[in-house]
Amino acid sequence: MLILGIESSCDETGVALVETGAGAVPRLLAHDLHSQIDMHRAYGGVVPELASRDHIRRVLPLTESVLWQAGRALADVDWIAYTRGPGLAGALLVGAGVACAMAAALDKPTLGIHHLEGHLLSPFLSSDPPEFPFVALLVSGGHTQLMRVDGVGRYELLGETIDDAAGEAFDKSAKLLGLGYPGGPALSRLAQQGDAGAFKLPRPLLHSGDLDFSFAGLKTAVLTQARKLGDALESRKADLAASTQAAIVEVLVRKSSMALKQTGLRRLVVAGGVGANALLRQELDAACTAGGVRVHYPELHLCTDNGAMIALAAGMRLQAGLASIGPSDDPSRNPYAFDVRPRWPLAELVS
């Protein structure tokens, strides 16, 4: 089964071809990605209208590129999957509209995919794919969640952020330090030059006894410390960046360890953009090795938003008999009618 996946939830246009089959390991045949970082950098963040217009320009050339790389024709595709949500409404509509138009022209079925489920399942495309069940740490953009995953569509929320997510803490702290956009990677690079113990920053909810997260207080502490430093901030910026990163990583690692202990599971999956952070991987590897736990990550090039994770999630849903998550579930509707879900709790996908 050949699945074309289209991702357009925010500021990256991704297209991929994934091949799946009964009992077979999913195989990524080709993928291509265009990032809008350079375009949005001038504004210090994503401008939704510009993002939507750029998706329109990019999605068809990327599709042609992926088909050429894989040596396949559009007619060879069996299913067309697209990101239905969550994300920016206009950006989502571009991917959904193109996917459903192509499917209608080819008389092929479509499947709208949850963006976070794509991230959650993306390690199945890695060289070291996980096995069910596992604990998942989802750290993607405005989402930080711990999930118990017993199978495709079998998800239990263990804990989530009650305000800022880890990715937002990275980005907002970077902005406070004048590091530009995108802030998270810039802060992580600068942190490599600093002393992580230079500033005592809070670890919110670290000892709360539950698995929820809170990073808004950390961002405020970074702002307070930056103001205290005043003119000396420039010379201490790397130290403050390192201390900020260390606080975020410690909370993520400790809460993940707690989730593993509470569930009794011996396997951890880390997914989402923050999952590419080198310090987070280093500390999780150390904690999991000490606890006798296997930890799995997506390949680095699949940590950001991409079409491969959307095609993969579609394939795994179809193999599990769980294709019923889109508006076309209603047989009275046009099978190529579509809607998008800018806000869409992952818990709604539970089978």
N, C-alpha and C positions, 0 to 999 in steps of 0.2 A: 504494500500500500504506500503510495507516494503522496506526501502532504506538503503543500506550499503554505508557509506561515508568514504572516505580515504583522509587524509590530509598529505601532505609531502612537503610543500612549502619551508621550511627552516630547522630548527634544532629540530623539534618535529614531531614524527610519531603518527598520531591519526587515530583511526578507531572507528566507531560507527554505531549503528542501530537505526533508527528513523522510527516510524510508523505514517503515515498520512492518512487522509481520507476526503472525501467531507464534509465540514462543521465541521470537528472534530479538536480539539486542537492537534497540533503535540505532540507526546509522545516519549521521549528518553527512549529506552528500555535498552540500555547498551552502554558504551563507555570505551575505554582504550587508554592510552597515554604513549609514551616513550619520555622523554626529553634527549637531547644530551648535556646538560649543562656541566656535569662532563667531558665529552670527550673534549669539546672545551675550557674549562677553562684554560688548559695548554698553549693555543695559544693566549689567550686574546680576542678571537672572533671566529666567525663561519668559519671553513675551508670547502669550498663547496664540495671538493672531499670526505672528510671524512664524511660529512653529507649525501651525496648520498649513500655511501657504507653502512652506518648504517641504512638508510631507507630500503635497500634491506634485511638486517638481521632481521628487526623488523616487517615489515608489515604483513607477513603471520601469525606469532605467535600471533600478536595482533588481527588479524581477527578471529583466532580460539578462543581466549579468549573472544571476544565480543559475538560470536555466542553461546559459552557455557554459559556465564552469562545470555543471553536472553532466553536460552532454545530453540534456533532455529537452523535450518540447512541452509547451504549455498543455497540449492535448494529453500528455502522459500523466498529468496530475490527477489523482483520484479524489482528493478533498482539498478545499482551500480554507485555512484557518486564519482568524484575525483576532486582535486584541479587542475585546468588547468593553473592558474596563478593569479596574478603575484608571483614571487619568484625566487629561484635559479633554473636555467634550469635543471641541472642534478637531483636535488632533485624532481622537478616536474615530470620529465620523469619516475622516479621510480614508483610514485603513479599512474600515468596515464597508464603506461605499465602493472602494476599488475591488475589494475581495468579492463582494456580492455581485458586482457587475461582471467581473471575470467569470464567476461561477455560473451566472445566468447565461452568458454567451457560450460557455462550454457545456452547459447542462450537467454541471457537477455540484455536489452538495457542499454546504459551508458549515463552519462551526465557530461560534464566538467563544473566545477563551478568556479566563480570568488572568490578568497580568501577574498577580502574585502566585497563582498556581503554576504559571510558567516558570517563575524563579524557583519555586519550591521543588519542581521536578527536574530542573536543569542539570543537576549533578548526574542524572542518568545518562547524559551524553559524554561524561568524563571518562578518562582511562581507568578510573576506579569507581564504578557506579555503586551506589548503596543497595541495600536490600530492605524491604519492609519487615518489621516496623522500625521507626526511628523518631528521635526528637529533632525538630527543625528549628533553627534560628534564622528567621527572615529579617534581614536588615536591608531594606530597599527604600530609598527616598524618604517619604514621610511615614514609613511603616517599620516598626520594630515589634516582632511577635515571636513567641515560642509556641510551637505546635507539636502535638503528638500526631504522628502520621502512621496509620495502620495499613494504608493502601490508597490507591487513587480515589479521591472523593471521600476518604475516611479520615477526617481531620478533627482534632479536638484542640480548641484554643486553651493554652495553659497560662499565658500571660501576654500582656501587650503594653505599649506605652500609654500613659494617661495624659501626656502633653506632647512635647517635642520628641521626635524619634532620634535615633543615633545619627542618621544621616543629616538631619536638620541641625543637630548639635555641632557636627563637624562644619557644616556650611555656614551657620550663623556665627560660630566662634571665629571662623576664618575671616568672615566679613568684618567682625569687630577688630581683627588684627590687620585689616587692610590688605588681605591677600588676594582679593579679586575673585573671579568666577572661572571655573567651578571651585568652590572653596575647600571641599573635603580633601581632594587629592593634593591641593596646594598646602594645606595644613599638615598633611602626613609627610610630604617631602621636607618641609621646614623642620618638622619635629625630629627628623633624623640628625639634625645638627644641634639639638638642645638636650638639656638635662631634665628628664621626666620627674625628678624629685625636687625640682627647684621651687615649685609652688604647691602648697597644700590646697587642693581643690576638692569640693564635695563629691561623694559618690552617692547620688540620690537613690533612695529605696534599697540600698545594698543590704541592709539588715531588716528589711520589712517583713521577712518571713513568707512573702508571696513571690510570684514570678512576674509581677508588673514592673514597668520601667518608667522613669521620669528623668528627662534631661534638661527641662527648662531652667531649673535652679542652677545647673552647671553653667549654662550660657550666661546667666546673670552674674555668677561668680567670676567668670572670665572678664566680663565687662567691668566689674568692680576692681579687679586686679589691674586691668589695663589702665584704668583711670588713676589708680594709686601710683603706678609707675610713671605716668606723665611723660616727660621728655626722655626718660630712660627706657621707655617701651621698645624703641627701635633696637637697642642693644640686647634686650632681654626677650625679644619676640620669639626666638627659637625655643627658649626655655619654656615660655608660656604655652607655645604650641605643643611641645612634648608633654607637658603636664596635663594639658587638656585631652590629648589623645590617650594618655595612660589612664585617665579617669574613665573615659568612655569604654575603653577596652576592658578594664577591670570589671565594670558592671556587667558587660555582655558575657564575659567568661564565667563570672561567679553565678550569674542567673542561669546560664546554660548548664553548668555543673549541678545546680540545684534541681533543674528540670530532669536531668538524667537520673539523679538520686531518687526523686519522688516517683518517677515512672518505672524505675528499675530497668530501663532500656540501656543497651550497651552500644548504641550507634547514634552519632550526631551528624546532621546535614546542615551546612551553612550556605545560605544563598542570598543573592542581592548584591547591589553595588558595593556596600561596605564590606562585604565578604572578601573583597579583593585586598583589603588593608593588610599590609605585611605584618604589623605588630599583632593584630587580632589573630591571624593565622598562627603566628609563632606561639602566642600565649595559649590558644585553644589546643594546639598540638601538644604542648607541654602538659596542660591539665588533663587532656584525654589519655595521653600515654601513661601518666601517673595513675589514672583511674581505670585503666584497662578498657578504654572506650575507643572504638573506631570513629574517625571523623572524616567526612567527605565534603569536598568543595567542587563547584563547577570549575571548568577551565577558566583561566583569567580573562580570556577574550569573550567568555560567555557570562561574566558577572554583571556587566551592564545590560541594559535592555537590548533585546535582539530577537530576530525572527525565529531562530532555532528553537528557543524555549517554547515559543507559541506552537510551532509545528509539532514538537515533541509532546507537549501537553495534550494536543488534539489526538495524536496517535495513541497515547496511553489511555485516554478517555475512551476512544473508540474500541480499543482492545478489551477494556473493562466493561464495555456495554453501557457507558455513561455519556452518551452524546447529547443528552437532553438538558442543555443549559441555555439554549438560545430562544429567540422569539419564534423561530420556525417550529418549535415543539407543538404549537397549536396547528393542527392539520387544516383548519379553516383559513389560515393565513397564507399569503404568497410565500413560498419557500425562500424567496430572495429578499423578503422584507427584513429590515434589521433595525435594531436600536442599539444605543450604547449606554453604559452604566458608569458615569464619572465617579460615583460613590457606590462601592459594591463590596460588602463584607465577605471575606473569604468563607466565613461560617455558613453562608447560604449554599455553598456547593456540597455540603456534607450529604452523603448518600444514605 
